[in-house]
Structures are given as C-alpha cells and as structure tokens.
C-alpha cells in the first residue's frame, strides 16, 4: 500500500476533486438528478491534518472520519465552523457521549442500544443529533447494522427517541466488482427508505451509500451522499 505524502495533498486534490465531481455529476444526470442532489463526503480518516487543510482550501465542507479519537483530534484542531464532520465508522456504545460532542452527523447508528446511548448523551448536551440508521443490506456477518426485515420497526423506534433526528439510512455494500450484487445492496436500502417514509414523517430522505469503487451504481439507486476517500486522497497510511 502506497502512502500519500502530506506535502502532495493540495496538488493531489487539484487533480482528483474535479474528476470525482465529474463522476458524481455524470451519474446524477444519468439518473435524472443534478450534482447538487448528491453530497460529497470527503473521507479523511487515517490521513494527516494536511489532508483536511487541503480539503477545506478546496471548498469541501463535509468531512468523514472513522474513529472517535481521530475525529476528536481533528475537530479540536480545525473547529466546526463552516464544516460538517461526519462520523462514518463503527461507534461503540461507551463512546456515544464523546461522538455526540463532535459529530455533525453520525452515519453508523447500528443498534437500538447505541441509539439509546446517543439519545441520552444528546439530552445531557441539550442538543439534537442528526443520525443515519445503518442497515446491513448485504447480509455479511462482518458488517454491523439492522437486518432489513426487522429494520422498519427498529428505525421507527429510534426516530421517537428524544435528542435524535433520523435524517435517513446508510449502508456499506460488499467490496466486489459484481454490479448485480452492488445494485441489489443499494436497492434494498432505497426500498426500505421508501417504505419508512410512507409510514412516518420522522425519517428523512438521506441515503448514505456509495464509495470510490461503486459511487455510480449507488447514485443510480438513489444515493444522496457518497463517502469518498481513496479517489480524493490516495491510499491511507493505516
């Protein structure tokens, strides 16, 4: 694995960001939408502060982190004014209070237990936390998330918790090249979103799905947020 040297982040983004935005725009147009309908979340996890500096200088306002410790450090250094920090990785229940203090949106609410912890922390901090319910649409044992069959009832329960605003859903597709497999993983989330929104106004329309290798398929299936790291910043050092 080749690590991106810190001094190259500004130069790299000057090349990669237009290319990524072009991919998003072409995919959005092909599905009858525009570039503004799909939010780019730049994943800076495991990259140094120079990557964040380059992203902010390039006008990127949504940044994604995978670990609570790393998120806290970057928020402490850069602040939250003019940028939304996305917690996209697994959150342990014992770290719920910490992530509530720094994340503008939490993508990975994978259980009722975690949702309850986040709700209590949000109330203690007197704030409303924007969250996405993570659904395991691939059925992989290695992935966290609600099972599609029971997800509607559980996500509805989350939406009624104080201090939380369920903005939508998130999934992680299998890391494969089979387009049919990827399409199915994303389509399951889209259909679940449609079912939930028909039943309640307490679940929003956001669909966080799609990464560097499959963003076009995700957008075709309705993604409103793509989480892009490698295509922007190169391979991670860790």
Protein Blocks (a to p, Z undefined) as FASTA:
>chain_A
ZZddfklmmmmmmmmmmmmmmmmmmmmmmnopafklpccdddfehiafklmmmmmmnopa
bdcdfbfklmmmmmmmnomnhiacddfbdcdfklmmmmmmmpmbdfklcbfklmmmmmmm
mmmnopacdddddddfkopakbgcddfklmmmmmmmmmmpghiacfbdcddddddfblkl
mmmmmmmmmmmmmmmmmmpckbcfbdceddfklmmmmmmnopabdcdfklmnopafZZ
